[in-house]
Amino acid sequence: MQHLSATKRALLCLLTLCLSGSLALSQQKQLVTVPNSEHRLMHSKIAGNDYDIYIHFPAGYDTAKGKFPVLYVVDGDNDFSPTLEYLGLMMAEYHIKEPLLIAIGDGGLIGTPGNKRNRDFTPTALKNGPGTGGGPAFLGFIEKELIPLIDSGYKADPTQRTLYGYSMGGLFGTYVLFTKPLLFKNILIGSPALGYDSAKIFDIEKAYAATHTELPVHVFIEVGELETPGQKIPNKKLVDLLNERNYKGIDLHTIIIDKVTHLTGKPVTMLKALGWAYTNPHQIF
């Protein structure tokens, strides 16, 4: 009996160890990958910073002989996955041609210590805002380092580039609009933070208007009905300016989305912006 009892105890210990090992194995973190996608860490000599570049390849990319439209999305750490979902909806509903997606991450998710969107998306530096004003360098990185890499190394159509940004990213998109408008066919601007630095973005627009009568780009601008006056008033000023200037070649669509705030309007804006940009004629919904 004592021998059997010892054997049972040994078997019980072995079973416990096996179960513990299985439990520990099941609790290990597993890496999740997005199909047909890759990640690159890219150092910018121009900006002096590292950027996470998330790339998603359209269906049929490997065997395609032609080139694809390219969608550049800032806030890529947050917006890579949502963009894929909304593009999928547009493909199902409107049969758009799927673009090559390039999502640019800048240090981590929004709100985390490493995130540098206030550095990269701001066109001017605040006196009391250390690290701000990196917009020109960030644009230099996109124009002179990232785009040449994508154009030369991927099946990218340089005549079919789109830029999307929201909030501070929308401020950056507005900055691009008045400094390098020919870089993109479509510039999609969601609820831009135009009041930043005493609304100096309007000085940039004024400087552009002083030497240009043309603005040949498709422009989407959105603001939410329930946003604060600090968002809505500068937005209206920008829309009114663009209409008053009557720039030649501009294809402008502006929208106020009903019953949304700055945050709840974000997913609706991306869906509407992508739908407008990638349908011909433009679908407005």
C-alpha positions in Angstrom: 0.0 0.0 0.0 2.8 2.3 0.9 4.5 1.5 -2.5 1.3 2.2 -4.4 0.7 5.4 -2.5 4.2 6.6 -3.4 3.6 5.7 -7.0 0.4 7.7 -7.0 2.1 10.6 -5.5 4.8 10.5 -8.1 2.2 10.3 -10.9 0.3 13.1 -9.4 3.4 15.3 -9.2 4.3 14.5 -12.8 0.7 15.4 -14.0 0.8 18.6 -12.0 4.1 19.6 -13.7 2.8 18.8 -17.1 -0.4 20.8 -16.5 1.7 23.7 -15.2 3.9 23.6 -18.2 1.0 23.5 -20.6 -0.6 26.5 -18.7 2.6 28.5 -18.8 3.0 27.7 -22.6 -0.6 28.8 -23.3 -0.1 32.1 -21.5 3.0 33.0 -23.5 2.5 36.0 -25.8 2.2 35.2 -29.4 3.1 37.7 -32.2 0.1 38.7 -34.4 0.8 39.5 -38.0 -1.4 41.2 -40.6 -1.6 39.2 -43.8 0.1 40.6 -46.9 1.8 43.3 -44.8 5.3 44.2 -43.7 7.0 46.4 -41.2 10.1 48.5 -41.8 12.1 50.6 -39.3 13.4 53.6 -41.3 15.8 56.2 -40.1 15.5 59.7 -41.6 18.7 61.6 -42.1 16.7 64.7 -42.8 14.6 64.6 -39.6 17.1 62.8 -37.6 14.4 60.4 -36.3 13.4 56.8 -36.7 9.9 55.9 -38.1 7.9 52.7 -38.2 6.6 52.1 -41.7 3.7 49.7 -42.0 3.0 48.5 -45.5 0.0 46.6 -46.8 0.0 45.0 -50.2 -3.2 45.0 -52.3 -4.7 41.7 -53.4 -2.9 40.4 -56.5 0.1 42.6 -55.9 2.8 39.9 -56.4 1.6 39.0 -59.9 0.4 42.4 -61.0 2.1 43.9 -64.0 0.8 47.4 -63.4 1.2 49.9 -60.6 -1.1 50.8 -57.7 -2.3 54.0 -56.1 -0.5 54.7 -52.9 -2.2 55.9 -49.6 0.0 57.5 -47.1 -1.5 57.7 -43.6 0.1 59.5 -40.6 -0.5 58.4 -37.1 0.3 55.0 -38.5 0.7 53.2 -35.2 -3.0 53.8 -34.5 -4.5 54.0 -38.0 -2.9 51.2 -39.9 -5.5 48.6 -39.0 -8.6 50.9 -39.2 -7.5 52.0 -42.7 -7.5 48.4 -43.8 -11.0 47.9 -42.5 -12.4 51.0 -44.2 -10.7 50.3 -47.5 -12.2 46.8 -47.4 -15.7 48.4 -47.0 -15.0 50.7 -49.9 -13.9 47.8 -52.1 -17.0 45.8 -51.2 -19.4 48.7 -51.6 -17.9 50.7 -54.5 -15.4 48.3 -56.0 -12.5 50.8 -55.7 -9.0 49.7 -56.7 -7.2 48.8 -53.5 -4.2 51.1 -52.9 -0.8 50.2 -51.6 -1.1 51.4 -48.0 1.9 53.1 -46.3 1.2 54.0 -42.6 3.8 56.1 -40.9 4.3 55.6 -37.2 6.2 58.0 -35.1 7.2 56.5 -31.8 4.1 54.6 -30.6 0.4 54.8 -30.0 -1.2 58.2 -29.4 -0.9 59.1 -25.8 2.1 56.9 -25.0 5.4 58.6 -23.9 7.2 57.7 -27.1 4.7 59.2 -29.5 6.1 62.3 -31.3 3.1 63.5 -33.3 3.3 67.0 -31.6 6.9 67.2 -33.0 6.2 65.8 -36.5 2.9 67.4 -37.3 3.5 70.9 -36.2 4.6 73.4 -38.9 5.9 76.0 -36.4 7.6 75.8 -33.0 5.9 77.0 -29.8 8.0 79.2 -27.5 6.9 77.1 -24.6 6.6 73.8 -26.4 9.9 72.0 -26.5 10.3 69.6 -29.4 7.5 71.2 -31.5 7.9 72.6 -35.0 9.1 69.4 -36.7 6.6 69.5 -39.6 9.0 70.8 -42.2 11.6 68.1 -41.4 8.8 65.4 -41.3 7.6 66.6 -44.7 11.2 66.5 -46.0 11.5 62.9 -44.8 8.3 61.9 -46.6 9.1 63.8 -49.8 12.8 63.0 -50.2 13.3 59.7 -48.4 10.1 57.8 -48.0 8.4 58.5 -51.3 11.5 57.7 -53.4 11.9 54.4 -51.5 8.3 53.5 -52.2 8.4 54.6 -55.8 11.6 52.7 -56.6 11.1 49.6 -54.5 7.3 48.9 -54.9 4.7 48.9 -57.6 3.6 52.5 -56.8 2.0 54.9 -59.2 3.5 58.3 -58.5 0.5 60.1 -60.1 -1.9 58.5 -57.7 -0.7 59.4 -54.2 -3.1 60.3 -51.3 -2.3 61.7 -47.9 -4.6 61.3 -44.9 -4.3 62.9 -41.5 -6.6 63.6 -38.6 -6.5 66.3 -35.9 -2.8 67.2 -35.5 -2.3 65.0 -38.6 -4.9 67.2 -40.3 -2.9 70.3 -39.4 0.1 68.6 -41.1 -2.1 67.8 -44.1 -3.1 71.5 -44.3 0.6 72.4 -44.1 1.4 70.1 -47.0 -1.5 71.6 -49.0 0.1 75.0 -48.9 3.8 74.0 -49.2 3.9 70.9 -51.4 0.4 70.5 -53.0 1.8 68.7 -56.1 3.2 65.9 -54.0 -0.2 64.2 -53.7 -3.3 63.9 -55.9 -5.6 63.8 -52.8 -5.1 65.5 -49.5 -7.6 64.3 -46.9 -7.9 66.5 -43.9 -9.9 65.4 -40.9 -10.8 68.0 -38.2 -7.4 69.8 -38.4 -6.0 71.6 -35.4 -5.8 74.9 -37.2 -5.7 77.0 -34.0 -2.3 75.6 -33.1 0.3 78.4 -32.5 -2.2 81.2 -32.8 -3.4 79.8 -36.1 -0.2 80.5 -37.9 -1.2 78.0 -40.6 -3.2 80.9 -42.1 0.0 82.9 -42.5 1.4 79.9 -44.5 -1.8 80.0 -46.7 -1.4 83.7 -47.2 2.2 83.3 -48.3 1.1 80.6 -50.8 -1.7 82.8 -52.1 0.6 85.7 -52.7 2.5 83.7 -55.3 0.0 81.1 -56.6 -3.3 81.2 -58.3 -3.5 77.4 -58.8 -4.0 74.6 -56.3 -4.4 71.5 -58.5 -5.3 68.9 -55.9 -8.3 67.0 -54.6 -9.0 68.3 -51.0 -11.4 66.8 -48.4 -11.9 68.8 -45.2 -14.1 67.7 -42.3 -15.2 68.9 -38.9 -17.7 67.5 -36.4 -21.0 69.3 -35.5 -20.4 68.8 -31.8 -16.7 69.9 -31.7 -15.5 72.9 -29.8 -15.5 76.5 -31.2 -11.7 76.2 -31.2 -12.0 73.5 -33.9 -15.0 74.7 -35.8 -14.2 78.4 -36.2 -10.8 78.0 -37.8 -12.2 75.2 -39.9 -14.9 77.5 -41.3 -12.2 80.2 -41.9 -10.1 77.8 -44.0 -13.1 76.6 -46.0 -14.2 80.2 -46.7 -10.7 81.2 -47.7 -10.4 78.3 -50.2 -13.7 79.3 -51.7 -12.8 83.0 -51.8 -9.4 82.4 -53.4 -11.0 80.4 -56.1 -7.8 78.5 -56.8 -7.6 77.1 -60.3 -7.6 73.3 -60.4 -8.8 72.6 -56.9 -11.4 69.9 -56.3 -12.7 70.8 -52.9 -15.2 68.8 -50.7 -16.0 70.1 -47.2 -18.3 68.4 -44.7 -19.7 68.9 -41.3 -20.6 65.5 -39.8 -23.7 65.6 -37.8 -23.8 64.6 -34.1 -20.1 63.8 -33.7 -17.4 65.2 -31.4 -13.7 65.4 -32.2 -13.1 61.8 -31.1 -16.3 60.1 -32.1 -16.0 61.7 -35.6 -12.6 60.2 -36.3 -13.8 56.8 -37.7 -16.6 58.3 -39.7 -14.3 60.9 -41.2 -11.8 58.3 -42.4 -14.6 56.2 -44.0 -16.1 59.2 -45.8 -12.7 60.6 -46.8 -11.5 57.4 -48.4 -14.8 56.8 -50.1 -14.7 60.3 -51.6 -11.1 60.1 -52.7 -11.2 56.6 -54.3 -14.5 56.8 -56.2 -14.9 58.4 -59.6 -17.1 60.3 -59.8 -16.8 61.1 -56.1 -19.3 59.3 -53.9 -20.7 61.4 -51.0 -22.4 59.5 -48.3 
